[in-house]
């Protein structure tokens, strides 16, 4: 399966991800293009505001695991730049997160 994943990365079908925790213990997975380095993305994630309006706070996140995610939503691999492995539970967390986001804001179909 490793060679298939490598081929998918080369074709651009896989993405990268980082699983973070904030100071309250909230876990989130962020996916992003394969062309962006994990450490650069983490730098951006480490201080994103929680609202666009006042009162807002910066959410301090730290990386827990990182790697790649395929088109089926399977997390695997590792981040060299962060020195973190993917975790077996990342796939389950991502699946639950996607299910919750589709309930809160359904994806609109584009024509």
Residue pairs with C-beta under 8 A, 6 or more apart in sequence:
5 14
5 68
5 70
5 76
5 77
8 14
8 70
8 71
9 34
9 68
12 34
13 70
13 71
14 34
14 68
14 69
14 70
14 71
15 31
15 32
15 33
15 34
15 68
15 69
16 31
16 32
16 33
16 34
16 36
16 38
16 41
16 66
16 67
16 68
16 69
16 79
17 29
17 30
17 31
17 32
17 66
17 67
17 68
17 69
17 75
17 86
17 90
17 94
18 29
18 30
18 32
18 38
18 41
18 42
18 45
18 63
18 65
18 66
18 79
18 82
19 27
19 28
19 29
19 63
19 64
19 65
19 66
19 87
19 90
19 93
20 27
20 28
20 29
20 30
20 42
20 45
20 61
20 62
20 63
20 64
21 27
21 61
21 62
21 64
22 28
22 59
22 60
22 61
22 62
23 60
27 64
27 93
28 61
28 97
29 75
29 90
29 93
29 94
29 97
30 41
30 45
31 69
31 94
32 41
34 68
37 81
38 63
38 66
38 79
38 80
38 81
38 82
38 84
39 79
39 81
39 82
40 81
42 63
42 66
42 82
45 61
46 60
46 61
46 62
47 58
47 59
47 60
48 58
48 59
48 61
49 56
49 57
49 58
49 59
50 56
50 57
50 58
50 59
51 57
63 79
63 82
63 84
64 84
64 87
65 84
65 85
65 86
65 87
65 90
66 78
66 79
66 82
66 84
66 85
66 86
67 75
67 76
67 77
67 78
67 79
67 84
67 85
67 86
67 90
68 75
68 76
68 77
68 86
69 75
69 76
69 94
70 76
73 91
73 94
73 95
73 98
74 91
75 86
75 87
75 90
75 91
75 94
76 86
77 85
77 86
78 84
78 85
78 86
